[in-house]
Every structure is written in structure tokens, then in C-alpha cells.
């Protein structure tokens, strides 16, 4: 499947609550393939959520294994359908960016460890504990499923939002 065009803020789809996936079928498999291809082609991307390509379903992919921040601590490619965070712990502020908001980055406070339950692409229920950068990336992508962007979580609009110098 080809990489899809990323919707840019303030596109209204990015602010909508996504619907649960009722059943895994060929359309969902195709969506997952599109998300993976889109993530891999995105500059520095470690995740993409379905609403970013115009689909209001609770599906996202995350893979921090190729990032210097996640290389040592990750679960590889995560395909998450109907994910939910069942436990959070710790807190840290990290700089985040987003393909849907290409001109800015911002300081966001996130849990440093999350337990996430989801269905994988085969319909199997999984539960993982993610920490560090992987936990941040998961929370960022799951926010998209609830119609939230990192802009909604900036710690301080005065001091925590930055114009991106370049997007690579």
C-alpha cells in the first residue's frame, strides 16, 4: 500500500473522537498497511494514527526502534487497534513534534511508563508495558484517537511552543 497524505492542523478530522473498530476485515488490514507505509515515509516519524490520514477509527501504529531515543528500549512495530491505557506512572516533560503540525514542536508532560491493552492486526488481545520514549510515542498517537494534538497538552503556551527550524 502507498503512503497516504497527512492531514494538517486545523483539519476538522484531527479534532474528532474516533470510533471503535467493530471487526477486523480487509479494510482494516489495508488501513494498517497504509499507516505503516505512511509512518516509514514520514521524516523522523515513529508513529501515525488513522485520523491523520482521514480515517476516524481507533487504529494507530508506533515503532521507535529506528529512533536514537527508542533504539535501546522498544517492542518493535506496534499495530494497535482499539488501544486503551490501563495504567500510567511517572511523569516527564519532553519535546514533541507531529507530522500534522509540521511547523512547530512543543514541551509536553507525559507518563514515563504506560500499560496498554489493544488488539493486534491478527485480532489477538495484547498488553504491554512501555517506558521512556516508546511510552511517549504511544500516548501521542493515542491522543490522536481522542481528537487531541500535542498542541492541546503544551505545558506553557508562553514558553513551551517552538517554531521548527527544519523538518527532517
RAURWO-V653848 format. One record per run of one state. SS is the DSSP state (helix for helix, strand for strand, loop for the rest). FROM is the first residue (numbers start at 1). LEN is the number of residues. Records with the same first field share a line. If there is no record, write none. Layout:
BEGIN
SS->FROM-LEN  FROM-LEN
END
This chain:
BEGIN
loop->1-11  16-3  20-6  42-5  54-3  58-1  63-15  90-2  99-2  111-2  120-5  146-4  155-6  164-5
helix->12-4  26-16  50-4  132-14  150-4
strand->19-1  47-3  57-1  59-4  78-12  92-7  101-10  113-7  125-7  154-1  161-3
END
